[in-house]
């Protein structure tokens, strides 16, 4: 009875998680929720539900349906890999991705053949199926680990707001990868110690359900993991809130303690106007080409906004989590991504792009672009 409750509760939270992901995708106008994750979560929620029904109501003959669903789960292994790959590159779906599903389809045919064979051959087919699945999973586990270690777990950025998201995705991908690995290990061990070694067993499936419960809850509690790396550009594009760069601005208190009397007086003047000032700075940042000036200074911003220079200097000193140099990089790289999406490299070179958005050094631009977007300019432009 307890096992059935665990399965039903986990399935219910899985369906809730699926609805939550769709809701996040709908609410974020320019988000790119990873579609492979939706498939993984939804299919496993259905699987858990049918396992729960099978456990709670053994008189209902759905064991074959449960077996078919379990076999269909092998189709998801490429989805796990493609989810992580899409997390790194944010690629659109390509026909080449279908090659990952050739082996799962063949495995499905092999398992289906067992139903139309003699008992001896059926048992042999199931054992072959079992060992091929283990080999298949092992290969994907290895190449997935290599990709994550190289492109996710060692990913660095000089921009604090970007690094924060990098750490979030790193911790999430480690949690998800080893959760998948743990699920596989539980399934293999439970099958090895079952009455029929060499075939998948549903013994201890409740342990698998508990791991999935952890994954579902993690997604619901940490929605930022759904939107991948390039969250700064996505937030800018969405433009839903008056102040877009919530991770850049420090609006609750100050970044540094205020020690001078002059700054204490400024604090009283600026605090009531802080959100208005931040909004105006972002308007200048994203709706004009002011930051294309390679020599742009804080005093220039003050002049352009008709705000006292002391106020602008105070804001970037006490209410910006980034240095002014890094703030300019964020704005200029976003500008560069918009030009790339418009086909800038069709007729121009990357060096020209760097100069066009305000970088005085080509190398600085290349490093900043990779740090903030996670890909090179050529890789980014290929998406469009």
C-alpha positions in Angstrom: 0.0 0.0 0.0 2.8 2.4 0.9 4.5 1.7 -2.4 1.3 2.6 -4.3 1.0 5.8 -2.4 4.6 6.8 -3.2 4.0 6.1 -6.9 0.7 7.9 -7.1 2.1 11.0 -5.2 5.2 11.1 -7.3 3.1 10.8 -10.5 0.8 13.6 -9.4 3.7 15.9 -8.7 5.2 14.9 -12.0 2.1 16.1 -13.8 2.1 19.2 -11.7 5.8 19.7 -12.7 4.9 19.3 -16.4 2.1 21.9 -16.1 4.5 24.2 -14.2 7.1 24.0 -17.1 4.5 24.8 -19.7 3.4 27.8 -17.5 6.9 29.1 -17.2 7.3 28.8 -21.0 4.0 30.7 -21.5 4.8 33.5 -19.0 8.3 34.1 -20.4 7.7 35.6 -23.8 11.2 35.0 -25.2 12.2 31.9 -23.1 13.5 28.8 -24.7 12.3 26.0 -22.4 14.1 22.9 -23.3 11.5 20.6 -25.0 13.4 17.5 -24.3 13.0 18.1 -20.5 9.2 18.4 -21.0 9.2 15.0 -22.8 11.3 13.4 -20.1 9.1 14.7 -17.2 5.8 14.0 -18.9 6.6 10.5 -20.0 7.9 9.5 -16.6 4.9 10.9 -14.8 2.7 8.7 -17.0 5.0 5.7 -16.3 4.8 6.3 -12.5 1.0 6.5 -12.7 0.6 3.2 -14.5 3.1 1.5 -12.1 1.0 2.9 -9.2 -2.2 1.4 -10.7 -0.5 -1.9 -11.3 0.7 -2.0 -7.7 -2.6 -0.8 -6.1 -5.0 -2.8 -8.3 -3.2 -6.1 -9.3 -6.6 -7.5 -10.5 -6.5 -5.0 -13.4 -4.5 -6.7 -16.2 -2.2 -3.9 -17.3 1.2 -5.6 -16.8 1.8 -5.8 -20.5 1.0 -2.1 -20.9 3.4 -1.3 -18.1 6.1 -3.4 -19.8 5.5 -1.6 -23.1 5.8 1.8 -21.3 9.0 0.6 -19.6 10.4 -0.5 -23.0 9.4 2.9 -24.4 11.5 4.5 -21.7 14.6 3.4 -23.6 13.6 6.0 -26.2 14.2 8.6 -23.6 18.0 8.0 -23.2 18.8 10.1 -26.2 16.4 12.8 -24.8 18.6 13.0 -21.7 21.7 13.5 -23.8 20.0 16.0 -26.2 18.6 17.9 -23.2 22.1 18.5 -21.9 23.4 19.2 -25.4 20.6 21.7 -25.9 21.4 23.2 -22.5 25.0 23.9 -23.8 24.2 25.1 -27.3 20.5 26.0 -27.3 20.2 24.5 -30.8 17.0 24.3 -32.7 15.7 20.8 -33.5 17.6 19.3 -36.4 16.9 16.1 -38.4 20.3 14.8 -37.4 18.9 14.5 -33.9 16.7 11.6 -35.0 19.8 9.4 -35.5 20.0 9.1 -31.7 16.7 7.2 -31.7 17.7 4.5 -34.2 19.0 2.1 -31.5 15.9 2.6 -29.2 13.6 1.8 -32.2 15.6 -1.4 -32.9 15.4 -2.3 -29.3 11.6 -1.8 -29.4 11.4 -4.2 -32.4 13.6 -6.7 -30.6 11.4 -6.6 -27.5 8.2 -6.9 -29.7 9.7 -10.0 -31.3 9.8 -11.7 -27.9 5.9 -11.6 -27.8 5.7 -13.6 -31.0 8.4 -16.2 -30.2 8.5 -19.4 -28.3 9.1 -19.1 -24.6 12.8 -20.2 -25.0 13.5 -17.6 -27.7 11.4 -15.0 -25.9 13.6 -15.3 -22.9 16.7 -15.1 -25.0 15.4 -11.9 -26.8 14.7 -10.3 -23.4 18.2 -11.0 -22.2 19.7 -9.6 -25.3 17.5 -6.6 -24.9 18.6 -6.2 -21.3 22.3 -6.2 -22.1 22.1 -4.0 -25.2 20.1 -1.4 -23.1 22.8 -1.5 -20.5 25.5 -1.0 -23.1 23.5 1.8 -24.8 22.9 3.6 -21.5 26.6 3.3 -20.6 27.7 4.8 -23.8 25.3 7.8 -23.4 26.3 8.2 -19.7 30.0 8.4 -20.8 29.6 10.9 -23.7 27.1 12.9 -21.6 29.6 13.1 -18.7 32.4 14.2 -21.0 30.2 17.0 -22.6 29.0 18.2 -19.2 32.4 18.2 -17.7 33.9 20.1 -20.6 31.2 22.6 -21.3 29.1 23.0 -18.2 30.9 22.0 -15.0 34.1 24.0 -15.9 32.4 26.9 -17.5 33.5 30.3 -16.1 32.5 33.9 -16.7 34.0 37.2 -15.5 30.5 38.8 -15.2 29.0 38.2 -11.7 25.4 38.0 -12.9 26.4 35.4 -15.6 28.5 33.4 -13.2 25.6 33.2 -10.8 23.5 31.5 -13.5 26.4 29.4 -14.5 26.7 28.0 -11.0 22.9 27.4 -10.9 23.0 25.4 -14.1 26.2 23.6 -13.0 24.6 22.4 -9.8 21.4 21.5 -11.6 23.1 19.5 -14.3 25.2 17.6 -11.7 22.1 16.8 -9.7 20.2 15.7 -12.8 23.0 13.7 -14.3 23.7 11.7 -11.2 20.0 11.3 -10.5 19.6 9.6 -14.0 22.7 7.5 -13.2 21.2 6.5 -9.8 17.9 5.5 -11.5 19.7 3.3 -13.9 21.8 1.7 -11.2 18.7 0.9 -9.1 17.0 -0.7 -12.1 20.1 -2.8 -13.0 20.7 -4.0 -9.5 17.1 -4.8 -8.9 17.0 -6.8 -12.1 20.3 -8.7 -11.3 19.0 -9.8 -7.9 15.5 -10.7 -9.2 14.2 -14.2 -9.8 15.0 -13.8 -13.5 18.4 -12.2 -13.9 19.0 -10.6 -17.3 15.6 -9.1 -17.6 14.3 -5.8 -16.2 12.5 -6.1 -12.9 10.1 -3.7 -11.2 11.4 -4.7 -7.7 12.3 -1.6 -5.7 10.7 0.7 -8.3 9.5 2.8 -5.4 13.2 3.9 -5.0 13.2 5.1 -8.6 10.0 7.1 -7.8 11.7 8.8 -4.8 14.6 9.9 -7.1 12.0 11.3 -9.6 10.2 13.1 -6.8 13.4 14.9 -5.9 13.8 16.0 -9.6 10.2 17.2 -9.9 10.5 19.2 -6.7 13.8 20.7 -7.7 12.3 22.0 -11.0 9.3 23.5 -9.3 11.4 25.2 -6.6 14.1 26.5 -8.9 12.4 27.8 -12.1 15.5 29.6 -13.3 17.1 26.3 -14.3 14.5 26.0 -17.0 15.7 29.0 -19.0 19.3 27.9 -19.6 22.4 30.0 -19.6 21.7 33.1 -21.7 19.2 34.5 -19.1 20.5 38.0 -19.3 19.7 38.4 -23.0 16.4 36.6 -22.5 15.4 39.0 -19.7 16.4 42.0 -21.8 14.4 40.7 -24.8 11.4 40.0 -22.6 11.4 43.5 -21.2 8.5 42.7 -18.9 9.5 44.5 -15.8 10.5 48.2 -15.5 13.9 47.1 -14.2 15.1 44.2 -16.3 18.5 43.3 -15.0 17.5 42.1 -11.5 20.7 40.1 -11.1 22.8 43.1 -12.0 21.2 45.8 -9.7 21.4 45.6 -6.0 18.1 47.2 -4.9 17.9 45.9 -1.3 20.4 47.9 0.6 23.8 48.7 -0.9 26.7 46.6 -2.3 29.2 48.3 0.0 28.7 49.9 3.4 28.4 53.7 3.2 31.1 55.3 5.3 31.4 58.9 4.0 29.2 61.7 5.0 28.8 62.8 1.4 27.5 59.5 0.3 25.2 59.3 3.3 23.5 62.5 2.2 23.3 61.2 -1.4 21.6 58.1 -0.1 18.7 60.0 1.3 18.2 61.9 -2.0 18.6 58.8 -4.3 16.7 56.1 -2.4 13.2 57.4 -3.3 14.3 57.8 -7.0 16.4 54.6 -7.2 14.0 52.4 -9.3 13.3 55.4 -11.6 17.0 56.0 -12.1 17.6 52.3 -12.9 14.8 52.2 -15.4 16.2 55.3 -17.2 19.7 53.8 -17.3 18.3 50.6 -18.8 16.3 52.6 -21.3 19.5 54.3 -22.4 21.3 51.0 -22.4 18.9 49.0 -24.6 16.9 51.6 -26.6 19.7 53.8 -27.8 23.2 53.3 -29.2 24.9 55.2 -26.5 27.0 52.2 -25.4 28.5 51.9 -28.9 30.7 54.8 -28.0 34.0 53.0 -26.9 34.9 55.9 -24.7 31.6 56.1 -22.8 32.0 57.2 -19.2 29.7 57.6 -16.2 29.8 61.3 -16.7 28.6 60.8 -20.3 25.6 58.8 -19.0 24.8 61.5 -16.5 24.8 64.1 -19.3 22.6 61.9 -21.6 20.1 61.3 -18.9 20.2 64.8 -17.4 20.9 63.3 -14.0 23.6 64.7 -11.7 26.9 63.0 -12.2 27.3 62.3 -8.5 24.0 60.4 -8.5 25.1 58.1 -11.4 28.4 57.5 -9.8 26.7 56.6 -6.5 24.3 54.2 -8.2 27.1 52.2 -9.9 29.2 52.3 -6.8 26.5 51.2 -4.3 23.7 49.6 -6.3 25.4 47.7 -9.2 26.8 44.2 -8.6 29.1 44.6 -11.6 31.8 47.0 -12.3 31.0 49.7 -14.8 33.4 48.0 -17.3 31.5 44.7 -16.9 28.1 46.5 -17.2 29.2 47.9 -20.5 30.2 44.5 -21.7 26.7 43.1 -20.9 25.0 45.9 -22.9 27.4 45.7 -25.8 27.3 41.9 -26.0 23.4 42.0 -26.1 23.7 44.6 -28.9 26.0 42.2 -30.7 23.6 39.3 -30.4 20.8 41.4 -32.0 23.1 42.3 -34.9 24.0 38.6 -35.3 20.3 37.6 -35.3 19.8 40.2 -38.1 22.5 38.5 -40.3 25.4 40.9 -39.6 28.1 38.4 -40.4 26.6 37.8 -43.8 28.4 40.8 -45.1 30.7 41.8 -42.3 33.5 40.3 -40.2 33.6 39.6 -36.5 36.3 42.4 -36.1 33.8 44.9 -37.6 31.1 43.6 -35.2 33.3 44.2 -32.2 34.0 47.8 -33.2 30.4 48.4 -34.1 29.1 47.7 -30.6 31.8 49.7 -28.9 34.7 47.3 -28.1 38.1 48.9 -28.7 39.8 45.5 -28.6 38.8 42.5 -30.7 40.2 40.0 -28.2 38.2 41.6 -25.3 35.1 41.3 -27.4 35.7 37.6 -28.2 36.3 36.7 -24.6 33.3 38.7 -23.3 31.0 37.2 -25.9 32.0 33.7 -25.0 31.7 34.4 -21.2 28.3 35.9 -21.5 26.6 33.8 -24.1 28.6 30.6 -23.7 29.3 30.2 -27.4 31.4 32.0 -30.1 29.9 34.6 -32.5 29.9 32.1 -35.3 28.1 29.4 -33.2 25.5 32.0 -32.2 24.9 33.3 -35.7 24.4 29.7 -37.0 21.2 29.5 -34.9 19.6 32.1 -37.1 
